[in-house]
Amino acid sequence: MNPARIIDGKIISANVRESLKPRISVLKERGIVPGLAVILVGDDPASQVYVGMKEKAFREMGMFSQTYRLPTATSQQSLKELIEQLNHDDRFHGILVQIPLPAPLDANEAILQISPDKDADGLHPTNIGKMVLGMTAPLPCTPHGILMMLKYSGIDPSGKHVVVIGRSNIVGKPIANLLLQKRELGNATVTLCHTQTRDIQAICRQADILIAAIGKAEFVDKSFVKPGCVVIDVGMNRVEDSTTIKGYRLVGDVKYSEVSEIAEAITPVPGGVGVMTISMLLSNTVYLAEQ
């Protein structure tokens, strides 16, 4: 077999952003600049990097974003009060609480405080409910990004067997739900695997499309993948590597060197799903401004 076709998140992300520009122009003609408020609590290094990337993306698109940096010791009540204030601030069409939050803060409680009309991450229970029912709503950014990668790569999940590894509320459960719906980029037969799944390799080998979202470095090797499968790697893991300047490198949940030899198409890490997540955040903010 030939090595897998690369599903390039950078190229697809650029296409998504290009498609948003006319919509942003229309809003600006009406005196509306799409705006996002980001709340960052504590000093988690990965969160700091993500927020920096989001700020840069919003600047480049001529959109408005402001980050509220709060100390690690912030109370749930203080966080609630800030969200309530932002719910009533007309400069912001979207609000995002950067997860994970430092203990003992409760992320679910914080998400509940966000007005569903300003839910830039698409994770408020109201919007998740709308998504499950197939109603229009801002979709969770990473699952939406995966759908866009399939769309721009000409991969139609209809009638295919999709296996998702991981049942998180942010990726696993929503992408499984979206792919099984009667909709464009849906109509798949979906199997959701998790830590208690028996003989997980045998199930994964049945997949036409395999989505790995478990947060375990290089967990999926070629024994999980049937030849010709499409592999979407959502993982972003740091592994020690003394040969690099930083002392680590980023790898996905998939053992790329092995799996790329037998897959039909594969997303790289970095440069795959992660890039798409920020573009879908831009997309959600534009959508919320249009509403």
C-alpha positions, 0 to 999 in steps of 0.5 A, a space after each residue: 500500500 502507498 503511505 496514507 494521504 495527509 488530512 492537513 488541518 492547516 490547509 482546511 483551517 485556512 479554507 474555513 477562515 476564508 469562508 468566514 471573511 464575507 460573513 464578518 464583513 456583512 456584520 461589520 457593515 451593520 456596525 457589529 464586530 464579532 467578540 469573544 471573552 475568554 476566561 483563563 483561571 490559573 497558570 496551566 501551561 497548555 491553556 496559556 498556549 491555547 489562549 495565546 493562539 486564540 487571541 492571535 487568530 481573532 486579531 488576524 480575522 479582524 474580530 474582537 477578543 479579550 482575555 480575563 486572567 484570574 488567579 488560581 485561588 479564584 472562588 466559584 462565586 467570583 467566577 460566577 459573577 464575572 460570567 454573569 457580567 459578561 453575559 450582559 456585556 454587548 461587546 461579547 457575542 461569545 464567552 469561553 471558560 478555558 478548561 481545565 479549571 484548577 481544583 476545586 473549581 467546577 467546570 460544569 457549574 461554570 459552563 451552566 452560568 454562561 448564557 446559551 446565546 453566548 456559548 462559544 464552545 457549544 458545551 452548554 447543556 441547552 446547546 448540547 440538547 439542541 445538537 442531540 435533537 438535530 436543531 441549529 446550535 453552536 456545535 462543540 469546536 473539536 467535533 465540528 472541526 473533525 466534520 469539516 476535515 472529513 468534508 474538505 477531504 471528500 470523505 463521506 461518513 454516510 453508511 460507513 462504520 465509525 469507531 470512536 475511542 473515548 467518551 468525553 463530553 468535549 469530543 467522544 460523545 458529541 462526535 459520535 452523536 453528530 456522525 449518527 444523525 440524519 444530516 450532511 456528514 452524518 448517517 454513519 453507524 457508530 461504535 463508541 469504545 472506552 476503558 471498559 470495552 472488551 477486545 477494543 482492537 478487534 472492534 477498532 479493526 472493523 472501522 472504516 473511519 477511526 477517531 482516537 480521542 483518549 489522551 494516551 500517547 501513541 495508544 493506537 498502533 497498526 494492530 487497531 487499524 484495518 488497511 484503507 481506514 481513515 484515521 482521525 487523531 484528536 490526541 495531543 500528548 507531550 512525550 520526553 525527547 532529549 534530542 529536542 531543544 524543549 526536551 519533549 515532542 508532541 504526539 497524538 493518540 495514534 502511532 503515526 509512523 506505523 498507522 500511516 503505512 496502512 491507513 488510506 488517510 490520516 491527520 498529523 499531530 501537530 497540524 491536524 485536529 488541534 488547528 481546526 478547533 480554533 477555527 471552529 471557535 471563530 466560526 461559532 463566534 461569527 454564528 453567535 454574532 449573526 444571531 
